[in-house]
Amino acid sequence: MSTLDATRAELALVVLYLNKAEARDKICRAIQYGSKYLSNGEPGTAQNVDKSTSLARKVFRLFKFVNDLHALISPVPQGTPLPLVLLGKSKNALLSTFLFLDQIVWLGRSGIYKNKERADLIGRISLFCWMGSSICTTLVELGELGRLSASMKKLEKDLKDSDKYKNELYCSKLQKSNDRSLALIKAAMDIVVAVGLLQLAPKKVNPRVTGAFGFVTSLISCYQVPTNSYCHDVFIFPLQYLQYHGLKNI
């Protein structure tokens, strides 16, 4: 494959990534929190970018609450402990509420909804919902990591006479463990971001701390956008993927 073909293949994957509304939202989120970090709450260009990007992101989230509403009423995998089920459903309910209320906030900031005081109150309630969903996510990921760790240790005992890294099941569990560890870090950091946005501890979690944590979680979210293995393979092995599917002439 020539250099031109390789460049075209890589650009095709960038297009595939940017065609996702979720990816554009997370890129805008990184810009928003990066600007918040730079502004540190002081008036200026960075703060203007922070505010304008925050408003622009709300358009990407229109009707997104349906996703978590669907997850809320969907059955859970068999064998999931009841506490994890309840925490997972609580997370879906809180996140769906946050995304629904966020639409009213957008209407208020766009000037369509005229009651500014009520819009601000709804915005604050929505942030509490988001913080609650992040807390639930943190607890769920901790519980699931515990379950994964126990099953991996059991599998290690069964594979003590062979190379565990050549075992497909073990590698699959290891990948899930890594993904959940990353999700746990992101959820825990998002709690700090929510505390900063709500100004619950303004001396410790100032705009710069909020911006820094938000920027890091945004980068994690950008990485997490291609969540299924199909997309993961596309991004990790782009040229092989295109060659395999006969798309090198795109």
C-alpha positions in Angstrom: 0.0 0.0 0.0 1.4 3.4 -1.1 1.8 6.4 1.2 -1.2 8.0 -0.5 -3.3 5.0 0.0 -2.3 4.9 3.7 -3.2 8.5 4.1 -6.5 8.1 2.4 -7.3 5.1 4.6 -6.4 7.0 7.8 -8.5 10.0 6.7 -11.4 7.7 6.0 -11.2 6.5 9.6 -11.1 10.0 10.8 -14.3 10.7 8.8 -15.9 7.6 10.3 -15.0 8.8 13.8 -16.2 12.4 13.3 -19.5 11.2 11.7 -20.5 10.1 15.2 -22.4 12.9 17.1 -21.0 11.5 20.3 -17.4 12.0 19.1 -18.1 15.6 18.1 -19.7 16.2 21.5 -16.7 14.9 23.4 -14.3 16.9 21.3 -16.3 20.0 22.0 -16.3 19.0 25.7 -12.5 18.9 25.7 -12.4 22.4 24.2 -14.9 23.6 26.8 -13.0 22.3 29.8 -9.7 23.2 28.3 -10.9 26.8 28.0 -12.3 26.6 31.6 -8.8 25.6 32.8 -7.2 28.4 30.9 -9.7 31.1 32.0 -9.7 30.0 35.7 -13.1 31.8 36.0 -11.7 35.1 34.8 -13.5 37.1 32.1 -11.8 37.0 28.7 -11.5 35.0 25.5 -11.1 31.6 27.2 -14.2 32.1 29.3 -16.2 33.1 26.2 -15.0 30.0 24.4 -16.0 27.9 27.5 -19.6 29.4 27.6 -20.2 29.3 23.8 -18.9 25.7 23.5 -21.0 24.6 26.5 -24.1 26.0 24.7 -23.2 24.4 21.4 -22.7 21.0 23.0 -26.3 21.0 24.2 -27.5 20.6 20.6 -25.6 17.3 20.3 -27.5 16.0 23.3 -31.1 16.7 22.1 -33.3 13.7 22.7 -30.2 11.7 24.0 -32.1 11.0 27.2 -34.0 8.3 25.2 -30.8 6.1 25.2 -30.7 5.9 29.0 -34.5 5.6 29.2 -34.2 2.6 26.9 -31.4 1.1 29.1 -33.6 1.7 32.2 -36.4 -0.5 30.9 -34.1 -3.1 29.3 -33.4 -6.5 31.0 -30.1 -6.9 32.7 -27.7 -9.9 32.1 -28.5 -13.0 34.1 -26.5 -13.5 37.2 -26.0 -9.8 37.9 -26.2 -9.2 41.7 -29.3 -7.2 42.8 -27.3 -4.2 44.3 -25.5 -3.8 41.0 -28.8 -4.0 39.1 -30.3 -1.3 41.3 -27.2 0.9 41.0 -27.2 0.5 37.3 -30.9 1.4 36.9 -30.4 4.4 39.2 -27.6 5.5 37.0 -29.8 5.2 33.9 -32.6 7.1 35.6 -30.4 9.9 36.9 -28.5 10.3 33.6 -31.8 10.3 31.6 -33.2 13.0 33.9 -30.0 15.1 33.5 -30.2 14.9 29.7 -33.9 15.7 29.7 -33.5 18.7 32.0 -30.5 19.8 30.0 -32.8 20.5 27.1 -34.8 22.9 29.1 -31.5 24.6 30.1 -30.7 24.9 26.4 -34.1 26.5 25.7 -33.4 29.0 28.5 -29.9 29.9 27.3 -31.2 30.2 23.7 -33.8 32.7 24.8 -36.8 30.5 23.9 -37.7 29.8 27.6 -38.0 33.2 29.2 -38.0 32.3 32.9 -34.2 32.6 33.6 -34.5 31.9 37.4 -36.4 28.7 36.8 -34.0 27.7 34.0 -31.0 28.2 36.3 -32.7 26.1 39.0 -33.4 23.4 36.5 -29.8 23.5 35.4 -28.6 23.1 39.0 -31.0 20.1 39.5 -29.7 18.5 36.3 -26.1 18.8 37.5 -27.0 17.1 40.8 -28.6 14.3 38.7 -25.4 14.0 36.7 -23.3 13.9 39.8 -25.6 11.2 41.2 -25.2 9.1 38.0 -21.4 9.5 38.2 -21.5 8.2 41.8 -23.7 5.2 40.7 -21.3 4.5 37.8 -18.3 4.5 40.2 -20.0 2.0 42.5 -21.1 -0.2 39.6 -17.6 -0.3 38.1 -16.1 -1.1 41.5 -18.6 -4.0 41.9 -18.0 -5.3 38.3 -14.2 -5.1 38.7 -14.5 -7.1 41.9 -16.5 -9.8 40.0 -14.1 -9.8 37.1 -11.1 -10.1 39.4 -12.6 -13.1 41.2 -13.4 -14.9 37.9 -9.9 -14.1 36.5 -8.3 -15.6 39.6 -10.3 -18.7 39.3 -9.4 -18.9 35.6 -5.7 -18.4 36.4 -5.8 -21.5 38.7 -7.3 -23.5 35.9 -4.6 -22.3 33.5 -1.6 -22.6 35.8 0.1 -25.1 33.5 -0.3 -23.0 30.4 0.3 -19.4 29.3 -2.8 -17.5 30.4 -2.1 -14.7 27.9 -2.7 -17.2 25.1 -6.1 -18.1 26.4 -8.9 -16.2 24.6 -11.2 -16.1 27.5 -8.6 -14.7 29.9 -7.5 -12.0 27.4 -11.2 -11.1 26.9 -11.7 -10.7 30.7 -8.4 -8.8 30.9 -9.6 -6.3 28.2 -12.9 -5.9 30.0 -11.1 -5.2 33.3 -9.0 -2.6 31.6 -12.0 -0.9 30.1 -13.9 -0.9 33.4 -10.8 0.5 35.2 -10.7 3.4 32.8 -14.5 3.9 33.2 -14.0 3.9 36.9 -11.3 6.6 36.7 -13.5 8.7 34.5 -16.6 8.4 36.7 -14.6 9.3 39.8 -13.1 12.3 38.1 -16.5 13.4 36.8 -17.8 13.6 40.4 -15.1 16.2 41.0 -16.2 18.0 37.9 -19.8 18.0 39.1 -18.7 19.4 42.5 -16.8 22.1 40.7 -19.7 23.1 38.4 -22.1 23.1 41.4 -19.5 25.1 43.4 -20.0 22.8 46.4 -16.4 23.3 47.4 -15.3 26.5 45.7 -12.0 26.9 47.6 -10.7 23.4 46.8 -12.4 22.7 43.5 -12.0 26.0 41.7 -12.6 26.6 37.9 -9.0 25.6 37.1 -9.3 22.2 38.9 -12.7 21.7 37.3 -11.3 22.4 33.9 -8.3 20.1 34.4 -10.4 17.2 35.5 -13.0 17.8 32.9 -10.4 18.0 30.1 -8.9 14.6 31.2 -12.3 12.9 31.3 -13.1 14.4 27.9 -10.0 12.8 26.4 -11.0 9.5 28.0 -14.5 9.9 26.5 -13.0 10.5 23.1 -11.1 7.3 23.4 -14.2 5.4 24.6 -16.5 6.5 21.7 -15.6 3.5 19.5 -16.8 1.2 22.3 -17.5 -2.1 20.5 -14.8 -4.4 19.3 -15.6 -3.8 15.6 -14.8 -0.1 16.0 -11.8 -0.8 18.3 -10.3 -3.0 15.6 -10.9 -0.4 13.0 -9.0 2.2 14.9 -6.2 -0.1 16.1 -5.7 -1.8 12.8 -6.9 0.7 10.2 -4.8 -0.5 7.2 -5.3 -4.2 7.8 -9.1 -3.6 8.2 -9.3 -1.7 4.9 -7.2 -4.3 3.1 -9.3 -7.1 4.5 -12.5 -5.5 3.3 -11.2 -4.4 0.0 -11.6 -0.7 0.7 -8.0 0.4 -0.1 -9.2 2.3 -3.2 -11.6 4.6 -1.3 
